[in-house]
Amino acid sequence: DCYKCVRRCPAKAIRVSDGHAKVAPELCVACGTCVAACPAKAKIIRNDLGRAKLLLSNGHPVYLSLAPSWVGAFSGVSAAQLAVAARRLGFAGVSETALGAQEVSAATAALLRDAAPGVYLSSACPAAVDYVRRFMPLFSAAITPFASPMLAHAALLRSLYGNAIGIVFAGPCVAKKNESDRH
């Protein structure tokens, strides 16, 4: 009954119905603001552990695309230790999503070097891209025409290991769940 999630949602995607705050999926950009704002922990992020386990059990190699923020989440764990742990969990390998970010950054720099003056919006953040497309469609054309770092990294992994691989992204961005569902 505190309405914090309703007040803080930038997409106005939460309505109170029958005494409960409910998210309208067609409006939600999965930014995670409601989860952070809720003092009662009534809003939670979808747990995809079951999906990852299913992917790992299907017989195809599965690679872990790891957000650079892993260093903060696993303080005191070396990259080698994390790679060993991922292999023990069944992953064929681990690669940092930052490799996809490098590709996106390089492509964006090249675009901006040759582009006409104007406003350009980065395609890196799926929540921001979804927000602009849904609520500010006049600015959609200003979004750079590149995949997000996560999708660019997935494409890179597929180019290296084939299209039959599975890919699990691990990172703090909630909006990447929606982006992954679409791709």
Salt bridges, closest charged atoms under 4 A:
ASP48 OD1 - ARG46 NE 2.71
ASP48 OD1 - ARG51 NH1 3.76
ASP48 OD2 - LYS177 NZ 2.96
ASP130 OD2 - ARG182 NH1 3.21
ASP181 OD2 - ARG46 NH1 2.87
ASP181 OD1 - ARG51 NH1 3.00
